[in-house]
Each structure stands twice: as structure tokens, then as C-alpha cells.
């Protein structure tokens, strides 16, 4: 078995069967397990440094997509709230304002979690999409049950997802504080 790099993807050539195993832009633990089940030795993804850089690049792209989703979502929410009259609000309307804002922000977080889950599934780091969604939600929220674990070739990506989740949740908390602060300032002035 030997490995070669062509068109940016690692391919593995099985000398015993004289064919190339399918390549993927992502490291694939399940492809390694399938290959092992057929008696094909483990696939090499290059040096440890190359693997780490690849993981960090994938993680950075996923983190950047989360920041874009969150930025557009928060700006949309703040634009809508900017048109609201905060001075005439009563307790019930304040409650519904925060319920709506919380629902919108949770929806943003779910969309961000889905981005990571699709990456895990397409990179074959998780066996199916429900498992990928569950793992991603547990990692993003830093709950970390440990019942599902990423293969070694994806572990650094999972760690960056946890850091991204912390940042996005902090950003959401800041938005809640800003809305409450604006409402209190308006109410005090009247």
C-alpha cells in the first residue's frame, strides 16, 4: 500500500488489489475502518504536521461560517428591535420580546451546529447525520458527554468547535444584555 497526493487529495493505492481507494477532502476514519475490514492496511494522511494543518484549516473555515451566520442573524434581530418602541412596553410585552429574541438566537445556534454536523458527516467522522448533529450540539455547547467521539484525524476540529460555541454563546449573551440595557435606559428616561 502506498499513498500519493494528487489534485489536493490523498489517495491510497492498494498494491494487493491494484486499485486506488476513493479520496476525500477530509480525513476519513470510517474509510480506514472499511479498508481494515477488507484486509487493506490503514490509510496514511501524511505527516502529523500536515494532518494538524489540515484540521486547523477545516476548523477555521467552519468557525468563519459560524461567525458569518451569527453576524447576519444578530444584525437582522437588532435592525428589527431598533424599530421597536421600548418606552411603552409592559412586563408581558418585555417577556414576549425576550422569548422572541431567545428563539431567534437559538435558531442561529442550531444553524451553526448544523454546519459542523454536515462537515463531520461529509468527512465521514460520524456514521450518520443524527449522530453528527448530536455530537456537534454536545460539543458546541461544551456539554461533552463523551458517548460519541471523533476519530483522531478530527479531534482538533472538535476542540475548535467547542471554542467557537463558547464565543458564539458569549456574543449572544452580549446581545441580550444590550437589548435589556437599551430598554432600561428608555424606560428610566420616561
C-alpha positions in Angstrom: 0.0 0.0 0.0 1.3 3.4 -0.8 -0.1 6.9 -0.7 0.1 9.7 -3.2 -1.1 13.3 -3.3 -2.9 14.4 -6.5 -5.2 17.4 -7.0 -5.1 18.3 -3.4 -6.4 15.0 -2.1 -4.7 12.0 -0.6 -5.2 8.7 -2.5 -4.2 5.3 -1.3 -3.1 2.7 -3.7 -3.8 -0.9 -2.7 -1.0 -3.0 -4.2 -2.7 -6.3 -3.5 -5.8 -5.3 -5.5 -4.2 -2.9 -7.8 -6.6 0.0 -7.4 -6.9 3.4 -5.8 -9.1 3.9 -2.8 -11.5 6.8 -3.1 -10.2 10.1 -2.0 -11.9 12.7 0.2 -11.0 16.3 1.0 -11.4 15.3 4.7 -9.6 12.7 6.7 -11.9 9.7 7.0 -11.8 7.3 9.9 -14.7 5.3 8.6 -12.9 4.8 5.3 -9.9 3.5 7.3 -12.2 1.1 9.2 -13.8 -0.2 6.0 -10.4 -0.7 4.4 -9.3 -2.6 7.5 -12.4 -4.8 7.3 -11.4 -5.8 3.8 -7.8 -6.5 4.9 -6.4 -3.3 3.5 -3.9 -1.6 5.8 -4.6 1.7 7.4 -4.6 4.8 5.1 -1.9 7.4 5.8 -2.9 11.1 5.6 0.6 12.4 5.5 2.8 13.7 8.3 1.5 14.8 11.7 2.2 18.4 10.9 0.2 18.1 7.6 -2.7 16.5 9.4 -2.7 19.2 12.1 -2.7 22.0 9.5 -5.5 20.3 7.6 -7.6 20.0 10.7 -7.0 23.7 11.6 -7.9 24.8 8.1 -11.1 22.8 8.2 -11.9 24.2 11.7 -11.1 27.7 10.7 -13.5 27.6 7.7 -16.3 26.1 9.8 -15.6 28.8 12.5 -15.7 31.5 9.9 -19.0 30.3 8.6 -20.4 30.3 12.1 -19.3 33.9 12.6 -21.0 34.9 9.3 -24.3 33.2 10.3 -24.2 34.8 13.7 -23.3 38.3 12.4 -26.1 38.3 9.9 -28.6 36.9 12.4 -27.7 39.3 15.1 -27.8 42.3 12.8 -31.2 41.3 11.5 -32.5 41.0 15.0 -31.1 44.3 16.1 -32.5 46.0 13.0 -35.9 44.7 13.9 -35.6 45.7 17.5 -34.3 49.2 16.5 -37.8 49.9 15.1 -39.5 48.9 18.4 -40.8 51.5 20.9 -39.3 50.4 24.2 -40.8 53.1 26.3 -44.4 51.9 26.1 -43.7 48.3 27.0 -45.2 46.5 29.9 -43.9 43.3 31.6 -45.9 41.0 29.3 -44.6 42.6 26.2 -41.0 42.6 27.5 -41.4 38.9 28.2 -42.5 38.2 24.7 -39.7 40.4 23.3 -37.1 38.3 25.1 -38.9 35.0 24.2 -38.8 36.0 20.5 -35.1 37.1 20.8 -34.1 33.9 22.6 -35.9 31.8 20.0 -34.1 33.7 17.1 -30.7 33.3 18.8 -31.3 29.6 19.5 -32.2 29.2 15.8 -28.9 30.8 14.9 -27.0 28.4 17.2 -28.8 25.4 15.7 -27.9 26.6 12.2 -24.2 26.9 13.3 -24.3 23.5 14.9 -25.7 22.1 11.6 -22.7 23.4 9.7 -20.3 21.4 11.9 -22.5 18.4 11.8 -22.6 18.4 8.0 -18.8 18.7 7.9 -18.5 15.7 10.3 -20.8 13.7 8.2 -19.4 14.6 4.8 -15.9 13.9 6.2 -17.2 10.5 7.5 -16.1 11.4 11.0 -19.6 10.4 12.2 -21.6 7.4 11.0 -24.9 9.3 10.2 -26.4 12.8 10.3 -28.4 12.4 13.5 -25.2 11.2 15.3 -23.3 14.1 13.8 -25.9 16.6 14.9 -26.0 15.2 18.4 -22.2 15.2 18.7 -22.0 18.7 17.3 -24.6 20.0 19.7 -22.9 18.4 22.7 -19.5 19.8 21.6 -20.7 23.3 20.6 -22.4 23.7 24.0 -19.3 22.2 25.7 -21.5 19.7 27.5 -19.2 16.9 26.4 -21.0 13.7 27.3 -18.3 11.6 25.7 -20.7 8.9 24.4 -19.7 9.8 20.8 -16.0 10.5 20.0 -14.4 11.9 16.9 -11.7 9.8 15.2 -8.1 11.0 15.8 -8.0 12.8 12.4 -10.9 15.1 13.5 -10.2 15.7 17.2 -8.6 19.1 16.7 -11.7 20.2 14.7 -13.9 19.2 17.6 -11.9 21.2 20.0 -12.2 24.3 17.8 -16.0 23.7 17.6 -16.1 23.9 21.4 -14.2 27.2 21.4 -16.4 28.6 18.7 -19.5 27.6 20.6 -18.2 29.4 23.7 -17.6 32.6 21.6 -21.0 32.5 19.9 -22.8 31.9 23.2 -20.9 34.8 24.7 -21.8 37.0 21.7 -25.5 36.0 22.2 -25.3 37.0 25.9 -23.9 40.3 24.9 -26.8 40.9 22.6 -29.3 40.1 25.4 -27.5 42.5 27.7 -27.5 45.3 25.1 -31.2 44.9 24.4 -32.1 44.9 28.1 -29.8 47.9 28.7 -31.4 49.9 25.9 -34.8 49.1 27.2 -34.0 50.1 30.8 -32.4 53.4 29.6 -35.5 54.2 27.6 -37.8 53.3 30.5 -35.9 55.4 33.0 -36.0 58.5 30.8 -39.8 58.4 30.6 
